[in-house]
Amino acid sequence: MSINWYPGHMAKTRRLMSDDLKNVEAVCEIIDARIPQSSRNPDLDRLAAGKKRLLVLNRADQADPAKTAAWAEYYRARGFAVLITDSQKGGFLPAFSSAVRELCAEQLRRYEEKGQVGKRVRVMIIGIPNVGKSSFINRLLGRKSAIAADKPGVTRSNQWFSLPGGFDFMDTPGMLWPKIEKDETGYALAYTGTIRDEILDLEDIACHLIATLGDAEPQALVRRYGISPEDIDLGLPFATLEALAKKRGFLLGRGEYDTGRMARVLLDEFRDGKLGRITLEIPPVERAE
């Protein structure tokens, strides 16, 4: 599954981000707690090299709590400050402010030594499309200032906002990398809606999601759709998709089931968290030297 999806505005975003990074003290990267590894743009580590880094595991309300905690420890061990959030619920402004202040403590001390007490700390907020970045910002601000929607590519320009406590932050458009080469990464991004459904075969995506759920959360389909475990065939996921369509009564006629409609329902319900709190990735295991 080689996906090459890099709209022109993302190339522009990359150029603007590279220019604007020299004007900020820290970078806050929003990632999806359900797919923490796949939702990180590999280009960002290079672009933000030398900057203080905060990783936000967003949509934690839809992810497995134990796996989210494991991911948080994994990234902290690699030098990141980490915040776990639910951008729909909010209430994390104090934790965010505290994390940024601690992250930039050395820079704040330098400001004080230069007599620049009260100088505002500037933070760039980045992330790939559809990880809940705009909703996160709206919750920080306590008002609807960033455009939010459950589809990728909504924010198209940089926007500056101010927070109490001496922080200014920049919202940037979601940015994918030019070519997604790993199958597992492409499918993970498709499951969560980061890649536009219009360019995908939804039945293929749904079949791969069924197989992935078989490893990550085997009982999710049984609980949600009331099928029996025997109906789940991970070696032939299309048969499972047919069983789900049959259970939902999605008929085309002549004994055929509407697997296309079922694929759409399955993906929508996974994205909405209706299948339960599911994390599709686990932290890599370190090899002993």
Backbone hydrogen bonds, N-H to C=O, Kabsch-Sander energy under -0.5 kcal/mol:
donor,donor_aa,acceptor,acceptor_aa,energy
3,I,1,M,-0.8
3,I,180,I,-1.7
4,N,2,S,-0.5
5,W,3,I,-0.6
10,M,7,P,-1.6
11,A,7,P,-1.0
12,K,8,G,-1.9
13,T,9,H,-2.2
14,R,10,M,-2.2
15,R,11,A,-1.7
16,L,12,K,-2.6
17,M,13,T,-2.8
18,S,14,R,-2.1
19,D,15,R,-1.8
20,D,16,L,-2.7
21,L,17,M,-1.9
22,K,19,D,-0.7
23,N,20,D,-2.0
24,V,21,L,-1.5
25,E,122,R,-2.4
26,A,122,R,-1.5
27,V,52,K,-2.9
28,C,124,M,-3.3
29,E,27,V,-0.6
29,E,54,L,-3.1
30,I,28,C,-0.5
30,I,126,I,-2.8
31,I,29,E,-0.5
31,I,56,V,-2.8
33,A,31,I,-0.6
33,A,58,N,-2.9
35,I,32,D,-1.3
39,S,35,I,-2.1
40,R,37,Q,-1.3
41,N,39,S,-0.5
44,L,41,N,-1.6
45,D,41,N,-0.5
46,R,42,P,-0.6
47,L,43,D,-2.3
48,A,44,L,-2.8
49,A,46,R,-1.1
51,K,48,A,-2.2
52,K,25,E,-1.2
54,L,27,V,-2.6
55,L,81,A,-3.2
56,V,29,E,-3.0
57,L,55,L,-0.6
57,L,83,L,-2.8
58,N,31,I,-2.6
58,N,56,V,-1.4
60,A,85,T,-2.5
62,Q,59,R,-1.9
63,A,60,A,-0.9
68,T,64,D,-2.4
69,A,65,P,-2.3
70,A,66,A,-1.8
71,W,67,K,-2.4
72,A,68,T,-2.4
73,E,69,A,-2.0
74,Y,70,A,-2.1
75,Y,71,W,-2.4
76,R,72,A,-2.3
77,A,73,E,-2.1
78,R,75,Y,-1.0
79,G,76,R,-1.8
80,F,75,Y,-2.0
81,A,53,R,-2.1
83,L,55,L,-2.5
85,T,57,L,-2.2
85,T,83,L,-0.5
89,K,86,D,-0.6
90,G,86,D,-2.6
96,F,92,F,-2.8
97,S,93,L,-2.9
98,S,94,P,-2.4
99,A,95,A,-2.4
100,V,96,F,-2.6
101,R,97,S,-2.5
102,E,98,S,-2.5
103,L,99,A,-2.3
104,C,100,V,-2.3
105,A,102,E,-1.1
108,L,104,C,-2.6
109,R,105,A,-2.1
110,R,106,E,-1.8
111,Y,107,Q,-2.1
112,E,108,L,-2.1
113,E,109,R,-2.2
114,K,110,R,-1.5
115,G,112,E,-1.6
116,Q,111,Y,-3.4
119,K,116,Q,-1.9
121,V,166,G,-2.9
123,V,168,D,-2.6
124,M,26,A,-2.3
125,I,123,V,-0.5
125,I,170,M,-3.2
126,I,28,C,-2.8
126,I,124,M,-0.6
128,I,39,S,-0.6
131,V,128,I,-0.8
136,F,132,G,-2.2
137,I,133,K,-2.2
138,N,134,S,-2.5
139,R,135,S,-2.0
140,L,136,F,-1.9
141,L,137,I,-2.5
142,G,138,N,-1.7
143,R,138,N,-1.2
145,S,143,R,-1.2
151,K,149,A,-1.5
159,Q,171,D,-2.1
161,F,169,F,-2.6
163,L,167,F,-3.2
166,G,163,L,-0.9
167,F,163,L,-1.2
168,D,121,V,-3.1
169,F,161,F,-2.8
170,M,123,V,-2.7
171,D,159,Q,-3.3
171,D,169,F,-0.5
172,T,125,I,-1.3
175,M,127,G,-1.4
180,I,3,I,-2.4
181,E,179,K,-0.8
186,G,182,K,-2.3
187,Y,183,D,-2.7
188,A,184,E,-2.0
189,L,185,T,-2.3
190,A,186,G,-1.7
191,Y,187,Y,-2.7
192,T,188,A,-1.5
193,G,190,A,-1.0
194,T,189,L,-2.2
195,I,189,L,-0.9
199,I,196,R,-1.4
200,L,197,D,-1.9
202,L,200,L,-0.9
205,I,201,D,-2.3
206,A,202,L,-2.8
207,C,203,E,-2.2
208,H,204,D,-2.0
209,L,205,I,-2.3
210,I,206,A,-2.4
211,A,207,C,-1.9
212,T,208,H,-2.4
213,L,209,L,-3.0
214,G,210,I,-1.5
215,D,211,A,-0.8
215,D,212,T,-1.0
216,A,212,T,-2.6
217,E,213,L,-2.5
220,A,217,E,-1.9
223,R,219,Q,-2.8
224,R,220,A,-2.3
225,Y,221,L,-2.3
226,G,222,V,-1.5
227,I,221,L,-0.6
231,D,228,S,-2.0
232,I,229,P,-1.3
233,D,231,D,-0.8
234,L,232,I,-0.6
236,L,233,D,-0.9
239,A,236,L,-1.3
240,T,236,L,-1.0
241,L,237,P,-2.3
242,E,238,F,-2.2
243,A,239,A,-2.0
244,L,240,T,-2.3
245,A,241,L,-2.3
246,K,242,E,-2.5
247,K,243,A,-2.2
248,R,244,L,-2.1
249,G,245,A,-0.6
249,G,246,K,-0.8
250,F,245,A,-2.8
251,L,249,G,-1.3
252,L,256,E,-2.7
253,G,256,E,-1.1
256,E,253,G,-1.7
258,D,250,F,-3.0
259,T,257,Y,-1.8
262,M,258,D,-1.8
263,A,259,T,-2.4
264,R,260,G,-1.8
265,V,261,R,-2.2
266,L,262,M,-2.9
267,L,263,A,-2.3
268,D,264,R,-2.5
269,E,265,V,-2.7
270,F,266,L,-2.1
271,R,267,L,-2.5
272,D,268,D,-1.8
273,G,270,F,-1.4
274,K,269,E,-2.3
275,L,269,E,-0.8
276,G,273,G,-1.2
278,I,62,Q,-2.0
278,I,276,G,-1.0
280,L,34,R,-2.4
281,E,34,R,-0.7
286,E,284,P,-0.5
